[in-house]
Amino acid sequence: MPIDNAQKAQMQSGAGFIAALDQSGGSTPKALSLYGVEPDDYNGETEMFQAMHDMRARIILADEFTSAKVIGAILFERTMDATIKGKPVAQLLWEDRGVVPFLKIDKGLADQENDVQLLKPMPDLDALLTRAKVAGIFGTKERSVIHEANEAGIEAVVAQQFEVAKQVCAAGLVPIIEPEVNIHSGTKAQAEQMLAAALLRHVEALSADELVMLKLTIPEQPGIYDALADHDNVLRVVALSGGYSTDEACARLAQNAKMIASFSRALTEGLNVKMSDAEFNAALGANIDQIYKASVA
């Protein structure tokens, strides 16, 4: 089944950013705690994930969360399988909010080797991609991490990411390749130079119908990923906030004209479960507006 042309056009040239709503089991407790929901407030994994789903639903249904500024959203697998107001989440995102749905498919990070962390094995990936396509998902996201400028490690990360990307493309979906560079790395700038070169080599080896997106740490050298953004096989280059504050992430992003945001923690900064709907919508709206402006700067 081919990719949706309206969704493709929105991802290729739409003004706005991608919301990362894909916190997994490991990052959910921290995300909930920042939202004002502490471990004592839920009992076990089922209640924890329900609390997280309630938070995501509140974000998705907020007044400002529409394609006017948010052009895509990345979901956790449980979110894809859930509903909001009785409607499957991916369907609601596109039909009701005009937001293109993506799915986080990785199973976490392997142990560090050669200064990087590869993707853990994904033995059931084909079945998950089939389910995602049926659910109306447009693309996927898979995250590795680069800790230092180690050429062998960076090549291993990029090679693995493109191997997975080809599998995703074959399933009729568009992969977001995410080789994050640790913002605390002492060799961040050098790692980004190595990464840009490795990514370009692998992008140039793709066939004409294999379209990808790239999700990258905001670089020390503005514009270092511009050649990738201009490549015919790359729909969009998006930026992760990587632990930067919302203000710093937006300031850095604004220096990179060919990148748009795909923020997670920065998007939800300052939100609290105890807020009234009016307070919640105002706080989220302010975050969305700030990230939008940096993305279209």
C-alpha positions in Angstrom: 0.0 0.0 0.0 1.6 3.4 -1.0 2.1 6.2 1.4 -0.6 8.9 1.7 0.2 11.8 -0.7 -1.6 14.4 1.5 0.4 13.3 4.5 3.6 13.1 2.5 3.1 16.7 1.3 2.5 17.9 4.8 5.6 16.3 6.1 7.7 17.6 3.2 6.7 21.2 3.2 4.2 21.9 6.0 5.0 24.8 8.4 5.2 23.6 12.0 6.8 20.8 14.0 6.4 17.2 15.1 5.3 16.5 18.6 7.1 13.6 20.2 4.5 11.8 22.4 6.3 8.5 22.5 7.6 8.1 26.0 8.1 4.4 26.6 8.1 2.3 29.8 11.5 3.5 30.9 10.9 7.2 30.5 7.2 7.3 31.5 7.7 7.7 35.3 9.9 10.7 34.9 7.5 12.3 32.3 4.6 11.7 34.7 6.5 13.1 37.7 7.2 16.3 35.7 3.5 16.5 35.0 2.7 16.2 38.8 1.8 12.5 38.8 4.0 10.6 41.3 4.6 6.9 41.6 2.4 6.8 44.7 -0.5 8.1 42.6 -0.7 4.9 40.5 -0.5 1.2 41.3 1.5 -0.9 38.8 2.3 -0.6 35.1 -1.3 -0.7 33.9 -2.3 2.4 35.9 1.0 4.1 35.1 0.3 3.7 31.3 -3.3 4.8 31.8 -2.1 8.0 33.5 0.3 8.6 30.6 -2.4 8.0 28.1 -4.7 10.5 29.9 -1.9 13.1 29.7 -1.4 12.4 26.0 -5.1 12.6 25.3 -5.3 16.0 27.1 -2.5 17.3 24.9 -3.9 16.0 21.6 -7.4 17.4 22.4 -6.1 20.8 23.4 -7.2 23.8 21.4 -3.7 24.6 20.0 -2.8 21.0 19.0 -3.8 21.2 15.4 -2.0 21.1 12.0 -1.9 24.9 12.1 1.4 24.5 14.1 1.8 20.7 14.8 2.2 18.8 11.5 3.0 15.4 13.0 3.0 13.4 16.2 5.0 10.3 17.2 3.1 7.7 19.3 4.1 4.9 21.6 2.8 1.5 20.6 0.3 1.4 23.4 -1.0 4.7 22.3 -1.5 3.5 18.7 -3.5 0.6 20.1 -5.7 2.9 22.3 -8.6 5.2 21.6 -9.4 8.8 22.5 -13.1 9.6 22.7 -13.8 6.1 21.3 -11.7 6.7 18.1 -8.3 5.0 17.4 -5.6 7.6 18.2 -3.9 7.6 14.7 -7.3 8.1 13.0 -8.3 10.9 15.4 -5.0 12.7 14.9 -5.3 12.8 11.1 -9.1 13.1 10.7 -9.9 15.4 13.6 -6.6 17.4 14.2 -4.9 17.2 10.8 -1.8 15.8 12.4 0.3 13.1 10.6 0.7 10.0 12.9 4.1 8.2 13.4 5.0 5.2 15.6 8.1 4.7 17.8 9.2 1.1 16.9 12.5 0.6 18.7 12.7 -1.6 21.8 15.3 0.6 23.5 19.1 0.8 23.4 21.8 -1.9 23.6 24.7 -1.5 25.9 27.4 1.0 25.0 30.1 -0.2 22.7 32.5 1.9 20.6 31.1 5.0 22.3 27.6 4.4 20.8 24.4 2.5 21.7 22.8 0.6 18.9 19.1 -0.4 18.7 18.1 -3.5 20.6 16.9 -6.4 18.3 13.4 -6.1 16.9 12.4 -9.6 16.0 8.7 -8.8 15.6 9.2 -5.7 13.5 7.4 -6.9 10.3 4.2 -7.8 12.3 4.3 -4.4 14.0 4.8 -2.5 10.7 1.8 -4.4 9.3 -0.3 -3.4 12.3 0.9 0.2 12.0 -0.1 0.4 8.3 -3.6 -0.9 9.0 -3.9 1.6 11.9 -3.2 4.5 9.6 0.3 5.3 10.7 2.4 7.2 8.2 5.9 6.5 9.4 8.1 5.2 12.2 10.8 6.4 14.6 13.8 4.5 15.9 16.5 6.0 18.2 20.2 5.2 18.7 22.7 7.3 20.7 26.2 8.5 19.9 28.2 9.5 22.9 31.6 10.4 21.4 33.2 11.0 18.0 34.1 7.4 17.3 34.0 6.7 13.5 33.5 3.0 13.8 30.7 3.4 16.3 29.0 6.1 14.3 29.2 4.0 11.1 27.7 1.0 13.0 24.8 3.2 14.2 24.0 4.6 10.7 24.4 1.2 9.0 21.9 -0.4 11.4 19.5 2.5 11.2 19.4 2.3 7.4 19.0 -1.5 7.5 15.8 -0.9 9.6 14.8 2.0 7.4 14.7 -0.2 4.3 12.5 -2.7 6.1 10.1 0.2 7.1 10.1 1.5 3.5 9.3 -1.9 2.2 6.2 -2.0 4.5 4.9 1.3 2.9 5.9 3.6 5.7 8.4 6.4 6.1 11.1 5.9 8.7 12.4 8.7 11.0 16.0 7.7 11.5 17.2 9.1 14.9 20.9 8.8 15.7 21.0 11.2 18.7 24.3 12.8 19.6 24.6 13.2 23.4 24.5 16.9 24.1 27.0 16.4 27.0 29.6 14.8 24.7 33.0 16.4 24.8 33.4 15.6 21.1 29.9 16.6 20.0 31.0 18.8 17.1 33.4 16.2 15.7 30.8 13.5 16.1 28.3 15.5 14.2 30.7 16.0 11.3 31.3 12.2 11.2 27.5 11.6 11.4 26.7 14.1 8.6 29.1 12.4 6.3 27.9 8.8 7.1 24.3 9.8 6.7 24.9 11.4 3.3 26.7 8.2 2.1 23.8 6.0 3.1 21.1 8.4 1.8 22.8 8.4 -1.6 22.6 4.6 -1.7 18.8 4.6 -1.3 16.6 3.8 -4.3 14.3 6.5 -5.6 11.2 5.2 -3.9 12.9 4.8 -0.4 12.0 8.0 1.4 13.3 8.8 4.9 13.3 11.5 7.5 16.1 12.3 9.9 15.8 13.3 13.6 19.0 14.8 14.8 20.5 16.6 17.8 20.6 20.4 17.1 24.2 20.7 15.8 27.1 22.9 17.1 27.7 24.0 13.5 24.5 25.5 12.1 23.6 24.2 8.7 25.8 21.1 8.8 22.8 18.9 7.8 21.5 21.2 5.0 22.8 18.9 2.3 20.7 16.1 3.8 17.6 18.3 4.0 18.0 19.1 0.3 18.4 15.5 -0.8 15.5 14.0 -2.9 15.3 10.9 -0.6 14.9 13.0 2.6 11.4 14.3 3.3 12.5 16.4 6.3 15.2 16.9 8.8 13.8 17.3 12.3 15.5 18.2 15.6 15.3 16.6 19.0 15.6 18.7 22.1 18.0 16.2 23.7 17.8 17.6 27.3 18.2 21.3 26.3 15.7 23.6 28.0 12.8 24.8 25.7 14.4 28.2 25.5 17.9 26.9 24.5 16.5 24.3 22.1 14.4 26.9 20.3 17.3 29.4 20.1 19.6 26.7 18.7 16.9 25.4 16.3 16.3 28.9 14.9 19.9 29.0 13.6 19.1 25.9 11.4 16.7 27.1 8.7 16.3 23.6 7.2 15.4 21.8 10.4 12.1 21.7 12.3 11.5 20.6 15.9 10.4 17.2 17.1 10.4 17.9 20.8 9.1 15.8 23.7 10.0 17.1 27.1 10.3 20.7 25.8 6.7 20.4 24.5 5.3 19.4 27.9 7.5 21.8 30.0 5.4 23.4 32.8 2.3 21.3 32.3 0.6 19.9 35.4 -2.2 17.5 36.0 -3.8 19.8 38.5 -4.2 22.7 36.0 -7.7 23.7 34.9 -8.4 23.1 31.2 -7.9 26.8 30.6 -4.6 26.9 32.4 -3.4 23.7 30.6 -4.4 25.0 27.2 -2.7 28.3 27.8 0.6 26.7 29.0 0.6 24.1 26.2 -0.3 26.8 23.6 2.6 28.9 24.7 5.0 26.0 24.3 3.6 25.1 20.9 3.8 28.7 19.8 7.5 29.0 20.9 8.5 25.7 19.2 6.5 26.6 16.1 8.3 30.0 15.7 11.7 28.4 16.1 10.7 25.8 13.5 9.7 28.3 10.9 12.4 30.9 11.7 
